[in-house]
Amino acid sequence: MTAVAPWGENAEDAYDQGLVEMGLGDSRLIEVQGAFLPMGFEATPPQPLPMGSLVECHLATSYAYSGGTACAGVAWAACTTPEGEECAIVAKITTELDYEETESLLKRNLQRRLASRDLEVVSFDIAVDEVTAAQDHYGVAMAALILPESLKMSGGGNVGRVRSGLTRQATDAMANA
């Protein structure tokens, strides 16, 4: 899911406008870092969230000012481990590059995350957006993977096993890519 807001009076105003545009303006956000998504994750279409909802999300936010350009993107992949277990990972990126270059870099970041964990892609999706800030204004490009049910998932024992050492190094996988 993505949003842009080119008319912010300041960076904070642009950020807030972007959240509203994305449908997260009335939510309380927990911005998450890291590559792994909760076990059992499945992508679903965005749904309206009740006011005051506590929402976990992987959020990429890129700012521009007065005619500048910014891009933000997020990607996720459903994967399998060498042992056949299903899992999912996420990657995000922010740049001052154009849409196409940002999308290409995001795909490469996702490939690296897969390779360093020895994961095989089953399916994946990418969302990238680009903003050009209005003259004398701040702009924001945002991309988010929103996990509205994840707080329930992690509390119910929905985690995977501890994996042993990986079967190959990320550098080896990248050299062969």
Secondary structure, DSSP 8 states (H G I E B T S, - for coil): -EEEEEEESSHHHHHHHHHHHHT-TTSEEEE--SSB--TT----------TT-EEEEEEEEEEEETT-EEEEEEEEEEEE-TT--EEEEEEEEEESS-HHHHHHHHHHHHHHHHHHTT-EEEEEEEEEEEEE--TTSEEEEEEEEEETTHHHHHHTT-------S-SS-HHHHHHH-
